[in-house]
């Protein structure tokens, strides 16, 4: 059913997604308690490692990513890429404007906190491939276009994430005369994390959809299989958050305002990216569904990948990892609010005449 302004958007979310900020907050609290009860949790987790990361954490990250990527309709890319009014702005917004904006906000708000600043920059580079499908659906966006843009972002991240990470963490600060002494980053370290924690679940998601649809059909795959595996993305995220806060609990409780300082640039980022993207789509003459899709796919971020790269590159106890964890805590309520804004703008800007075709 199509939502209206009189229909509560939050009520259309599943129980898990509706209270996601609550679950994240509970996971944070559980992690801090675990860290106090088991002081040597770090040593226990590091007994078995995979790709330089604790095996339990690695498994949590892979479980977190797989259900999201199993949703992507890889076979429909050509149906959306033919519309260059949507594709080109999406690429520019996602891969040029978004990272540059997050870089700017990170330096403006966190000039004295390099680890958190680096974590935010990684969040800006991780383009949305997960929750955007939910926000887009609630805002009455184009579901097919959103799925294809998610597929493109997924593939592009494999190719470009490491290079862009090196550019924004090392090259650009050097050009601008900003400090890079506290940022020790290897392009291979980032690339390895992306290949492992995005490449493996991406391949698994592609194979699952391909063979699942071939064996049982798309209807079964999307109505029966995906709902069964979908919650595991949240379980993996919450497990990772518990471990992160178990390892960082002492630092967090002694510096509570750090989380607030990380949250401020994130709030600015979501508002600016969504507003610029929405009115870009409007100016280009896109229909409301595709304008909404352009806005939400540009404003959201793949915090799962940002967390995975931060852990794989900088370590599970790093400030970079903590900044990644704050991402979903802020993104969920921010984008739910922007769904309401989108529906309001639909009524104000698109209700008088028939929407232009896309």
VOVEXLUM-838471 format. One line per field, with one value per residue (C-alpha): residue number from 0; residue in three letters; x, y, z. Coordinates in steps of 0.2 Angstrom, whole numbers, plus 5000, padded with zeros to 4 digits. Example, Ala and Ser with C-alpha at 12.3 -4.5 7.8 and 13.67 -1.06 7.14 Angstrom:
2
n <- c(0:1)
res <- c(ALA:SER)
px <- c(5062:5068)
py <- c(4978:4995)
pz <- c(5039:5036)
***
This chain:
358
n <- c(0:1:2:3:4:5:6:7:8:9:10:11:12:13:14:15:16:17:18:19:20:21:22:23:24:25:26:27:28:29:30:31:32:33:34:35:36:37:38:39:40:41:42:43:44:45:46:47:48:49:50:51:52:53:54:55:56:57:58:59:60:61:62:63:64:65:66:67:68:69:70:71:72:73:74:75:76:77:78:79:80:81:82:83:84:85:86:87:88:89:90:91:92:93:94:95:96:97:98:99:100:101:102:103:104:105:106:107:108:109:110:111:112:113:114:115:116:117:118:119:120:121:122:123:124:125:126:127:128:129:130:131:132:133:134:135:136:137:138:139:140:141:142:143:144:145:146:147:148:149:150:151:152:153:154:155:156:157:158:159:160:161:162:163:164:165:166:167:168:169:170:171:172:173:174:175:176:177:178:179:180:181:182:183:184:185:186:187:188:189:190:191:192:193:194:195:196:197:198:199:200:201:202:203:204:205:206:207:208:209:210:211:212:213:214:215:216:217:218:219:220:221:222:223:224:225:226:227:228:229:230:231:232:233:234:235:236:237:238:239:240:241:242:243:244:245:246:247:248:249:250:251:252:253:254:255:256:257:258:259:260:261:262:263:264:265:266:267:268:269:270:271:272:273:274:275:276:277:278:279:280:281:282:283:284:285:286:287:288:289:290:291:292:293:294:295:296:297:298:299:300:301:302:303:304:305:306:307:308:309:310:311:312:313:314:315:316:317:318:319:320:321:322:323:324:325:326:327:328:329:330:331:332:333:334:335:336:337:338:339:340:341:342:343:344:345:346:347:348:349:350:351:352:353:354:355:356:357)
res <- c(UNK:UNK:UNK:UNK:UNK:UNK:UNK:UNK:UNK:UNK:UNK:UNK:UNK:UNK:UNK:UNK:UNK:UNK:UNK:UNK:UNK:UNK:UNK:UNK:UNK:UNK:UNK:UNK:UNK:UNK:UNK:UNK:UNK:UNK:UNK:UNK:UNK:UNK:UNK:UNK:UNK:UNK:UNK:UNK:UNK:UNK:UNK:UNK:UNK:UNK:UNK:UNK:UNK:UNK:UNK:UNK:UNK:UNK:UNK:UNK:UNK:UNK:UNK:UNK:UNK:UNK:UNK:UNK:UNK:UNK:UNK:UNK:UNK:UNK:UNK:UNK:UNK:UNK:UNK:UNK:UNK:UNK:UNK:UNK:UNK:UNK:UNK:UNK:UNK:UNK:UNK:UNK:UNK:UNK:UNK:UNK:UNK:UNK:UNK:UNK:UNK:UNK:UNK:UNK:UNK:UNK:UNK:UNK:UNK:UNK:UNK:UNK:UNK:UNK:UNK:UNK:UNK:UNK:UNK:UNK:UNK:UNK:UNK:UNK:UNK:UNK:UNK:UNK:UNK:UNK:UNK:UNK:UNK:UNK:UNK:UNK:UNK:UNK:UNK:UNK:UNK:UNK:UNK:UNK:UNK:UNK:UNK:UNK:UNK:UNK:UNK:UNK:UNK:UNK:UNK:UNK:UNK:UNK:UNK:UNK:UNK:UNK:UNK:UNK:UNK:UNK:UNK:UNK:UNK:UNK:UNK:UNK:UNK:UNK:UNK:UNK:UNK:UNK:UNK:UNK:UNK:UNK:UNK:UNK:UNK:UNK:UNK:UNK:UNK:UNK:UNK:UNK:UNK:UNK:UNK:UNK:UNK:UNK:UNK:UNK:UNK:UNK:UNK:UNK:UNK:UNK:UNK:UNK:UNK:UNK:UNK:UNK:UNK:UNK:UNK:UNK:UNK:UNK:UNK:UNK:UNK:UNK:UNK:UNK:UNK:UNK:UNK:UNK:UNK:UNK:UNK:UNK:UNK:UNK:UNK:UNK:UNK:UNK:UNK:UNK:UNK:UNK:UNK:UNK:UNK:UNK:UNK:UNK:UNK:UNK:UNK:UNK:UNK:UNK:UNK:UNK:UNK:UNK:UNK:UNK:UNK:UNK:UNK:UNK:UNK:UNK:UNK:UNK:UNK:UNK:UNK:UNK:UNK:UNK:UNK:UNK:UNK:UNK:UNK:UNK:UNK:UNK:UNK:UNK:UNK:UNK:UNK:UNK:UNK:UNK:UNK:UNK:UNK:UNK:UNK:UNK:UNK:UNK:UNK:UNK:UNK:UNK:UNK:UNK:UNK:UNK:UNK:UNK:UNK:UNK:UNK:UNK:UNK:UNK:UNK:UNK:UNK:UNK:UNK:UNK:UNK:UNK:UNK:UNK:UNK:UNK:UNK:UNK:UNK:UNK:UNK:UNK:UNK:UNK:UNK:UNK:UNK:UNK:UNK:UNK:UNK:UNK:UNK:UNK:UNK:UNK:UNK:UNK:UNK:UNK:UNK:UNK:UNK:UNK:UNK:UNK:UNK:UNK)
px <- c(5000:5006:5010:5002:5006:4992:5000:5014:5030:5038:5023:5027:5044:5047:5049:5068:5070:5057:5067:5085:5092:5085:5094:5110:5109:5106:5121:5132:5127:5129:5146:5152:5145:5154:5170:5169:5164:5177:5192:5203:5190:5203:5215:5201:5195:5212:5216:5210:5211:5206:5214:5222:5205:5198:5188:5172:5172:5176:5161:5150:5155:5152:5135:5131:5134:5128:5109:5110:5119:5108:5094:5102:5094:5110:5101:5092:5106:5103:5085:5091:5107:5098:5091:5106:5097:5096:5113:5125:5119:5119:5137:5142:5133:5138:5157:5162:5150:5147:5165:5170:5156:5160:5179:5175:5163:5175:5189:5177:5170:5184:5201:5208:5202:5211:5205:5186:5189:5196:5182:5169:5179:5177:5159:5158:5166:5155:5140:5123:5119:5107:5094:5092:5080:5069:5069:5066:5051:5043:5045:5037:5053:5056:5060:5068:5079:5085:5089:5100:5109:5113:5120:5131:5137:5141:5152:5160:5165:5175:5185:5186:5185:5203:5210:5197:5202:5220:5216:5205:5216:5233:5234:5221:5226:5244:5238:5228:5242:5233:5241:5243:5256:5243:5235:5245:5235:5239:5230:5232:5226:5210:5208:5211:5197:5185:5189:5186:5171:5162:5169:5165:5147:5144:5149:5139:5124:5125:5127:5112:5101:5106:5104:5089:5079:5084:5078:5063:5059:5060:5043:5049:5066:5060:5045:5051:5070:5075:5063:5071:5089:5086:5086:5104:5111:5105:5111:5128:5128:5123:5135:5149:5143:5143:5161:5167:5160:5167:5184:5181:5170:5182:5187:5169:5163:5178:5174:5155:5155:5166:5151:5141:5155:5154:5135:5135:5144:5134:5118:5124:5129:5113:5103:5114:5116:5098:5092:5105:5100:5082:5082:5094:5082:5068:5078:5082:5064:5064:5047:5044:5048:5065:5069:5066:5077:5091:5090:5090:5103:5115:5111:5113:5129:5135:5140:5143:5157:5164:5164:5172:5186:5190:5191:5202:5213:5215:5209:5194:5198:5202:5193:5190:5179:5170:5165:5158:5147:5140:5134:5119:5114:5112:5107:5091:5082:5089:5083:5066:5063:5068:5055:5042:5050:5050:5032:5028:5038:5029:5012:5018:5028:5020:5002:4995:5000:5004:5022:5034:5039:5056)
py <- c(5000:5017:5028:5045:5059:5054:5036:5034:5030:5022:5010:5003:4997:4979:4978:4976:4991:5002:5001:5000:5014:5006:4989:4998:5008:4991:4983:4998:4996:4977:4979:4991:4979:4965:4974:4977:4960:4952:4963:4952:4950:4957:4943:4930:4937:4938:4919:4915:4927:4929:4942:4950:4952:4942:4927:4930:4948:4943:4931:4945:4957:4944:4939:4958:4961:4945:4947:4965:4960:4945:4957:4966:4963:4962:4957:4973:4985:4989:4994:5009:5014:5018:5034:5045:5059:5047:5037:5051:5062:5047:5043:5061:5063:5046:5046:5064:5076:5063:5059:5077:5083:5071:5075:5093:5091:5079:5092:5106:5097:5085:5094:5088:5070:5062:5044:5049:5060:5046:5035:5048:5049:5030:5032:5045:5033:5018:5022:5015:4997:4992:5002:5013:5000:5002:5021:5022:5011:5021:5037:5029:5029:5019:5001:4995:5010:5009:4991:4994:5009:4998:4985:4998:5005:4988:4984:5002:5000:4985:4995:5012:5012:5009:5022:5035:5031:5034:5050:5057:5051:5055:5064:5078:5083:5084:5095:5106:5107:5098:5086:5068:5062:5053:5044:5028:5020:5008:5007:4988:4987:4996:4986:4969:4974:4979:4963:4952:4960:4966:4955:4938:4943:4951:4935:4925:4936:4936:4917:4915:4925:4917:4899:4903:4911:4898:4884:4891:4908:4926:4926:4913:4920:4938:4933:4918:4917:4935:4938:4923:4929:4947:4949:4941:4958:4966:4952:4953:4972:4971:4957:4968:4983:4973:4968:4985:4993:4979:4983:5002:5004:5012:5025:5029:5031:5043:5053:5053:5069:5061:5052:5068:5076:5062:5063:5082:5081:5065:5074:5089:5076:5067:5084:5092:5076:5072:5090:5093:5076:5079:5096:5090:5077:5090:5102:5088:5084:5067:5060:5060:5041:5043:5060:5051:5037:5048:5057:5042:5032:5047:5052:5035:5026:5008:5009:4990:4992:5007:4997:4982:4992:5002:4986:4977:4992:5001:4988:4984:4996:5010:5027:5024:5009:5018:5032:5019:5012:5029:5030:5018:5026:5043:5037:5028:5042:5055:5046:5041:5060:5063:5050:5062:5077:5068:5064:5082:5088:5076:5083:5101:5100:5085:5085:5098:5090:5073:5068:5069:5052:5046)
pz <- c(5000:4996:5011:5013:5025:5036:5038:5051:5042:5057:5059:5042:5047:5054:5073:5071:5060:5069:5085:5077:5087:5103:5099:5095:5111:5120:5111:5116:5134:5134:5127:5140:5154:5145:5145:5164:5168:5157:5157:5146:5132:5119:5123:5121:5105:5097:5100:5082:5068:5050:5039:5054:5063:5077:5069:5079:5074:5056:5056:5063:5049:5035:5043:5043:5025:5017:5018:5012:4996:4993:4990:4976:4958:4948:4932:4931:4929:4911:4914:4924:4917:4901:4910:4911:4920:4935:4933:4930:4944:4956:4952:4954:4970:4977:4972:4971:4981:4995:5000:4998:5009:5023:5021:5024:5038:5047:5047:5052:5067:5072:5068:5084:5084:5069:5073:5073:5058:5048:5053:5047:5031:5028:5032:5018:5006:5010:4999:5004:4999:5013:5023:5008:5000:5016:5016:4997:4999:5013:5003:4988:4978:4962:4969:4953:4951:4969:4968:4952:4960:4975:4963:4955:4971:4977:4962:4962:4980:4976:4962:4970:4989:4992:4980:4986:5004:5001:4992:5005:5020:5013:4996:4998:5016:5010:4995:5007:5020:5033:5045:5040:5053:5064:5049:5044:5031:5017:5001:5001:5019:5014:4998:5007:5020:5006:4996:5011:5020:5004:4990:4999:5004:4987:4978:4990:4988:4969:4969:4981:4970:4954:4960:4971:4957:4945:4957:4965:4955:4960:4969:4981:4983:4988:4998:5007:5007:5009:5024:5033:5031:5032:5051:5052:5045:5061:5072:5064:5067:5085:5088:5081:5091:5107:5104:5099:5115:5126:5120:5120:5135:5146:5134:5130:5148:5151:5135:5133:5123:5109:5103:5102:5092:5080:5078:5073:5057:5053:5055:5044:5031:5030:5029:5016:5004:5004:5001:4987:4979:4980:4972:4959:4954:4954:4943:4931:4928:4936:4942:4961:4963:4954:4963:4980:4975:4969:4986:4997:4988:4989:5007:5015:5019:5020:5038:5038:5026:5035:5051:5043:5034:5050:5060:5047:5044:5061:5073:5083:5098:5086:5086:5068:5072:5085:5073:5061:5075:5078:5060:5061:5078:5069:5051:5056:5065:5053:5037:5045:5047:5029:5023:5031:5022:5006:5007:5012:4997:4985:4991:4989:4972:4963:4967:4955:4939:4932:4936:4922:4915:4919)
***
